Amino acid sequence: MLVSSIDWLIPLLGLLVAGLAAGFAGGVFGIGGGFVVVPALLLMLPLLGGEQNQYAHVAIGTSAATIIITSIRSVLSHHKRGSVDFEILKTWAPWVVLGDGIGVLLASHVDGRVLTLVFASGVLLMSINFLVPRLGNRVISDQMPMGVARVAIAGGLGTFSSLLGIGGGTIAIMVMTLCGRSIHRAVGTASGIGTLIAIPSAIGFALIGLHEPGLPWGSLGFVNLPATLAIASMSMLTAPLGVAAAHALQPAMLKRVFGIYLIVIALVMFHNALEF
């Protein structure tokens, strides 16, 4: 279905704004921006045609594609401030990518409404860790997980994140802060994990959706290219601003802001799920 330039105007403006917000949020929280991009796409994609039952998969695949740009921009900015642990990225990478592939395969067999409900439920549970001081300040080890524990956490992170079209920063930040890393270092390192997840996820969603009917205009499989370009072009501008804001906030305040942000996103996603 072709979409005229006038029909594109409203979704284009919406996606540009989403890109600005995603870049800033990605810089502040090391999350890749998927928590902003997926809800925005679910609102905008119906304006581009296609069938309703495809929107969740296209939103998640497109989100993954935008995270590639947002997370790379964020991790470079955090690295300049010395807040990226590349040893964690190196040791987690193989298992994150493996889990990523599993998540993409599962996504092709999961209903869009179920994906949205899983997304919202997971985000709501994660918010508790950052809003309850007793949990947010808890340290259970001064060492990052090793062996089987690392494989399970990194692999599960990749699977969960690729299913939801997010950069995985939230889970990674929780693990790193529980293991004694500062919130700022955890956020910076999580930005890099977003890159590890986003590249194979975007490729996978494009491939599994290639022959799907009823996709919105401009889609390559489950990745909508015009939306990707609009969001990514804006996120590049605001990601460094988000990084600067993150380093200006005190650790306790950064955790609290992140927790409130997650609750808002969860409520938006529950609302979207009810409309499927």
C-alpha positions as CSV (number, residue, x, y, z in Angstrom):
1,M,0.0,0.0,0.0
2,L,1.4,3.3,-1.1
3,V,1.2,6.3,1.3
4,S,1.1,9.9,0.0
5,S,3.4,12.6,1.3
6,I,0.4,14.2,3.1
7,D,-0.4,10.9,4.8
8,W,3.2,10.6,5.9
9,L,3.3,14.1,7.5
10,I,1.7,13.2,10.9
11,P,3.6,9.9,11.4
12,L,6.8,11.5,10.3
13,L,6.5,14.3,12.9
14,G,5.6,11.8,15.5
15,L,8.5,9.6,14.7
16,L,10.9,12.5,14.7
17,V,9.8,13.5,18.2
18,A,10.1,9.9,19.3
19,G,13.6,9.8,18.0
20,L,14.5,12.9,20.0
21,A,13.0,11.3,23.1
22,A,14.6,7.9,22.5
23,G,18.1,9.3,22.0
24,F,17.8,11.3,25.2
25,A,16.4,8.4,27.2
26,G,19.0,6.1,25.7
27,G,21.8,8.4,26.8
28,V,20.4,8.9,30.3
29,F,19.5,5.3,31.0
30,G,21.6,3.2,28.7
31,I,18.5,1.5,27.3
32,G,18.8,2.0,23.6
33,G,15.5,3.9,23.5
34,G,13.3,0.9,22.8
35,F,10.9,1.7,25.7
36,V,10.1,5.0,23.8
37,V,10.3,3.8,20.2
38,V,8.0,0.7,20.5
39,P,5.0,2.6,22.0
40,A,5.5,5.5,19.5
41,L,5.6,3.0,16.6
42,L,2.4,1.3,17.8
43,L,0.7,4.7,17.6
44,M,2.1,5.7,14.3
45,L,2.2,2.5,12.2
46,P,-1.6,2.4,11.7
47,L,-1.3,5.6,9.8
48,L,1.0,3.9,7.3
49,G,-1.4,1.1,6.4
50,G,-0.9,-2.6,6.8
51,E,-2.8,-5.0,9.0
52,Q,-3.2,-4.6,12.8
53,N,-1.9,-8.0,13.7
54,Q,1.5,-7.1,12.1
55,Y,2.1,-3.8,14.0
56,A,3.7,-5.3,17.2
57,H,6.2,-7.3,15.2
58,V,7.1,-4.3,12.9
59,A,7.3,-2.0,16.0
60,I,9.8,-4.4,17.7
61,G,11.9,-5.0,14.6
62,T,12.0,-1.3,13.7
63,S,12.9,-0.5,17.3
64,A,15.9,-2.9,17.1
65,A,17.1,-1.2,14.0
66,T,17.0,2.3,15.6
67,I,18.8,1.0,18.7
68,I,21.8,0.3,16.6
69,I,22.4,4.0,16.0
70,T,21.2,5.2,19.4
71,S,23.3,2.7,21.4
72,I,26.5,3.3,19.4
73,R,26.1,7.1,19.8
74,S,25.4,6.6,23.6
75,V,28.3,4.2,24.3
76,L,30.8,6.5,22.6
77,S,29.6,9.5,24.7
78,H,29.8,7.4,27.9
79,H,33.2,6.1,26.9
80,K,34.5,9.7,26.8
81,R,33.5,10.0,30.5
82,G,35.2,6.7,31.4
83,S,32.0,4.9,32.3
84,V,32.0,1.9,30.0
85,D,33.3,-1.5,31.2
86,F,34.5,-3.2,27.9
87,E,35.5,-6.3,29.8
88,I,31.9,-7.0,30.6
89,L,30.9,-6.3,27.0
90,K,33.6,-8.7,25.7
91,T,32.7,-11.6,28.0
92,W,28.9,-11.2,27.6
93,A,28.8,-10.7,23.9
94,P,28.7,-14.4,22.7
95,W,25.9,-15.3,25.0
96,V,23.9,-12.1,24.4
97,V,24.0,-12.7,20.6
98,L,23.1,-16.4,21.0
99,G,20.1,-15.4,23.1
100,D,19.2,-12.8,20.6
101,G,18.9,-15.4,17.9
102,I,16.6,-17.5,20.0
103,G,14.4,-14.5,20.8
104,V,14.0,-13.6,17.1
105,L,13.0,-17.2,16.3
106,L,10.5,-17.2,19.2
107,A,9.1,-13.8,18.1
108,S,7.9,-15.3,14.8
109,H,5.6,-17.6,16.7
110,V,4.3,-15.2,19.4
111,D,1.1,-13.2,19.0
112,G,1.5,-9.4,19.0
113,R,-0.8,-8.9,21.9
114,V,1.1,-11.4,24.0
115,L,4.4,-9.6,23.1
116,T,2.9,-6.3,24.2
117,L,1.6,-7.7,27.5
118,V,5.0,-9.4,28.3
119,F,6.7,-6.1,27.5
120,A,4.4,-4.1,29.9
121,S,4.6,-6.7,32.7
122,G,8.4,-7.0,32.6
123,V,8.8,-3.2,32.6
124,L,6.5,-2.8,35.6
125,L,8.3,-5.4,37.6
126,M,11.7,-3.9,36.8
127,S,10.6,-0.5,38.1
128,I,10.4,-1.8,41.6
129,N,14.1,-2.3,41.7
130,F,14.7,1.3,41.1
131,L,11.9,2.8,43.2
132,V,12.5,0.8,46.5
133,P,15.7,2.1,48.1
134,R,16.3,-1.1,49.9
135,L,16.4,-3.0,46.6
136,G,18.1,-0.3,44.6
137,N,21.0,0.0,47.0
138,R,21.4,-3.7,47.5
139,V,24.7,-5.3,46.6
140,I,24.9,-9.1,46.5
141,S,28.4,-9.5,45.2
142,D,31.5,-7.6,44.2
143,Q,32.1,-9.8,41.2
144,M,30.1,-10.1,38.0
145,P,28.4,-13.5,37.3
146,M,30.7,-16.2,35.9
147,G,30.3,-19.5,34.2
148,V,26.8,-20.9,34.0
149,A,25.3,-17.9,35.7
150,R,26.8,-15.5,33.1
151,V,25.6,-17.7,30.2
152,A,22.1,-17.8,31.7
153,I,21.9,-14.1,32.5
154,A,23.5,-12.8,29.2
155,G,21.6,-15.4,27.1
156,G,18.3,-14.6,28.8
157,L,19.0,-10.9,28.4
158,G,19.5,-11.4,24.6
159,T,16.3,-13.5,24.3
160,F,14.1,-11.2,26.3
161,S,15.4,-8.0,24.7
162,S,15.1,-9.2,21.1
163,L,11.5,-10.3,21.8
164,L,10.6,-6.8,23.0
165,G,12.7,-4.7,20.7
166,I,14.7,-3.1,23.5
167,G,18.4,-2.7,24.1
168,G,18.4,-4.7,27.3
169,G,19.8,-2.0,29.4
170,T,17.3,-2.3,32.2
171,I,18.2,-5.9,33.0
172,A,21.9,-5.3,32.5
173,I,21.8,-2.3,34.8
174,M,20.1,-4.3,37.5
175,V,22.7,-7.0,37.4
176,M,25.6,-4.6,37.4
177,T,24.3,-2.5,40.3
178,L,23.6,-5.7,42.3
179,C,27.2,-6.6,41.7
180,G,28.6,-3.4,43.0
181,R,29.0,-1.3,39.9
182,S,28.0,2.3,40.2
183,I,24.8,3.4,38.5
184,H,26.7,5.6,36.1
185,R,29.1,2.9,35.1
186,A,26.2,0.4,34.7
187,V,24.3,2.8,32.5
188,G,27.4,3.4,30.3
189,T,28.1,-0.3,29.9
190,A,24.5,-1.1,29.2
191,S,24.6,1.2,26.2
192,G,27.1,-1.2,24.6
193,I,25.0,-4.2,25.4
194,G,22.3,-2.5,23.4
195,T,24.5,-2.6,20.3
196,L,25.2,-6.3,20.8
197,I,21.5,-7.0,20.9
198,A,20.2,-4.6,18.2
199,I,22.3,-5.7,15.2
200,P,21.4,-9.4,15.1
201,S,17.8,-8.6,16.2
202,A,17.3,-6.1,13.4
203,I,18.7,-8.5,10.8
204,G,16.6,-11.4,12.2
205,F,13.3,-9.4,12.2
206,A,13.9,-8.2,8.6
207,L,14.5,-11.8,7.5
208,I,11.6,-13.5,9.2
209,G,9.2,-10.9,8.0
210,L,10.2,-10.8,4.4
211,H,7.3,-12.7,3.0
212,E,4.7,-11.6,5.5
213,P,1.5,-10.0,4.0
214,G,-0.1,-6.8,5.3
215,L,3.0,-4.9,6.3
216,P,3.0,-1.1,6.6
217,W,4.4,0.8,3.6
218,G,8.2,1.0,3.5
219,S,8.8,-2.2,5.4
220,L,11.7,-4.6,4.8
221,G,10.3,-7.6,6.6
222,F,9.5,-6.5,10.1
223,V,11.7,-3.4,9.9
224,N,10.1,-0.2,8.6
225,L,12.9,1.6,6.8
226,P,11.4,5.2,6.7
227,A,10.5,5.0,10.4
228,T,14.0,3.7,11.2
229,L,15.7,6.6,9.4
230,A,13.4,9.2,11.0
231,I,13.9,8.0,14.5
232,A,17.7,7.3,14.2
233,S,18.5,10.6,12.6
234,M,17.0,12.4,15.7
235,S,18.3,10.0,18.3
236,M,21.9,10.8,17.2
237,L,21.4,14.4,18.1
238,T,20.0,13.9,21.6
239,A,21.9,10.8,22.9
240,P,25.0,12.9,24.0
241,L,22.6,15.3,25.8
242,G,21.1,12.4,27.7
243,V,24.6,11.1,28.6
244,A,25.4,14.6,30.0
245,A,22.2,14.7,32.0
246,A,22.9,11.2,33.4
247,H,26.3,12.3,34.7
248,A,24.8,15.5,36.2
249,L,22.3,13.5,38.3
250,Q,23.1,12.0,41.7
251,P,23.0,8.2,41.7
252,A,19.9,8.0,43.9
253,M,18.0,10.5,41.8
254,L,19.0,8.7,38.6
255,K,17.6,5.5,39.9
256,R,14.3,7.1,41.0
257,V,13.8,8.9,37.7
258,F,14.4,5.7,35.8
259,G,11.9,3.8,38.0
260,I,9.1,6.4,37.4
261,Y,9.9,6.3,33.7
262,L,9.4,2.6,33.6
263,I,6.0,2.7,35.3
264,V,4.8,5.3,32.8
265,I,5.9,3.2,29.9
266,A,4.3,0.0,31.4
267,L,1.0,1.8,31.7
268,V,1.2,3.0,28.1
269,M,1.9,-0.6,26.9
270,F,-0.9,-2.1,28.9
271,H,-3.3,0.4,27.3
272,N,-1.9,-0.6,23.8
273,A,-2.4,-4.3,24.5
274,L,-6.1,-3.7,25.4
275,E,-6.6,-2.0,22.1
276,F,-5.3,-5.0,20.0
